[in-house]
C-alpha cells in the first residue's frame, strides 16, 4: 500500500507487466471506438465533450436528455 515496496516474484512482475500492456491497449482501443462512435453520429469530439459537461453540470439539460432517452425506449 502507498509507498511501500511491493515484493513479487519475477513471474508475478512479468504477469503484471503483460497485464498492464494489455489493459493500456484495451483503453486505447476503447477510446478510438468512442471517438468513432461520436463521429458516426455527426458530432466532433469537442462538441460531444461540451454537451457532456453541460449534461453533468446543468440539471435542466440533464432532465431534457434523460427524457429523450426515456422516449427512445
C-alpha positions as CSV (number, residue, x, y, z in Angstrom):
1,X,0.0,0.0,0.0
2,X,1.1,3.6,-0.6
3,X,4.8,4.0,-0.9
4,X,5.7,0.5,0.5
5,X,7.9,-1.6,-1.7
6,X,6.0,-4.3,-3.4
7,X,7.6,-7.7,-3.3
8,X,6.8,-10.1,-6.1
9,X,8.4,-13.0,-7.9
10,X,9.8,-12.4,-11.3
11,X,6.9,-14.4,-12.7
12,X,4.4,-12.1,-11.0
13,X,6.2,-9.0,-12.2
14,X,6.2,-10.3,-15.7
15,X,2.5,-11.1,-15.5
16,X,1.8,-7.6,-14.1
17,X,3.8,-6.0,-17.0
18,X,1.9,-8.1,-19.6
19,X,-1.4,-7.3,-18.0
20,X,-0.6,-3.6,-17.8
21,X,0.3,-3.6,-21.5
22,X,-2.9,-5.4,-22.4
23,X,-5.0,-3.0,-20.3
24,X,-3.4,0.0,-21.9
25,X,-4.0,-1.3,-25.3
26,X,-7.7,-2.0,-24.5
27,X,-8.1,1.5,-23.1
28,X,-6.5,3.0,-26.3
29,X,-8.8,0.8,-28.5
30,X,-11.8,1.8,-26.5
31,X,-11.0,5.5,-26.8
32,X,-10.7,5.1,-30.5
33,X,-14.0,3.3,-30.7
34,X,-15.7,6.0,-28.6
35,X,-14.3,8.7,-30.9
36,X,-15.5,6.8,-33.9
37,X,-19.0,6.4,-32.4
38,X,-19.2,10.1,-31.7
39,X,-18.1,10.9,-35.2
40,X,-20.5,8.4,-36.7
41,X,-23.4,10.3,-35.0
42,X,-22.3,13.5,-36.7
43,X,-20.5,15.2,-33.8
44,X,-17.0,16.2,-33.3
45,X,-15.3,15.2,-30.0
46,X,-15.1,18.7,-28.7
47,X,-18.9,19.3,-29.2
48,X,-19.6,15.9,-27.5
49,X,-17.5,16.9,-24.6
50,X,-19.2,20.3,-24.3
51,X,-22.6,18.6,-24.3
52,X,-21.5,16.0,-21.7
53,X,-20.2,18.7,-19.5
54,X,-23.5,20.6,-19.7
55,X,-25.4,17.3,-19.1
56,X,-23.3,16.7,-15.9
57,X,-23.5,20.2,-14.6
58,X,-26.9,21.6,-15.6
59,X,-30.0,19.9,-14.1
60,X,-32.3,21.3,-16.8
61,X,-30.2,19.8,-19.6
62,X,-29.8,16.5,-17.8
63,X,-33.6,16.3,-17.4
64,X,-34.1,17.1,-21.1
65,X,-31.6,14.5,-22.2
66,X,-32.9,11.9,-19.8
67,X,-36.5,12.5,-21.1
68,X,-35.2,12.0,-24.6
69,X,-33.6,8.7,-23.6
70,X,-36.9,7.5,-22.0
71,X,-38.8,8.4,-25.1
72,X,-36.4,6.4,-27.3
73,X,-37.0,3.2,-25.2
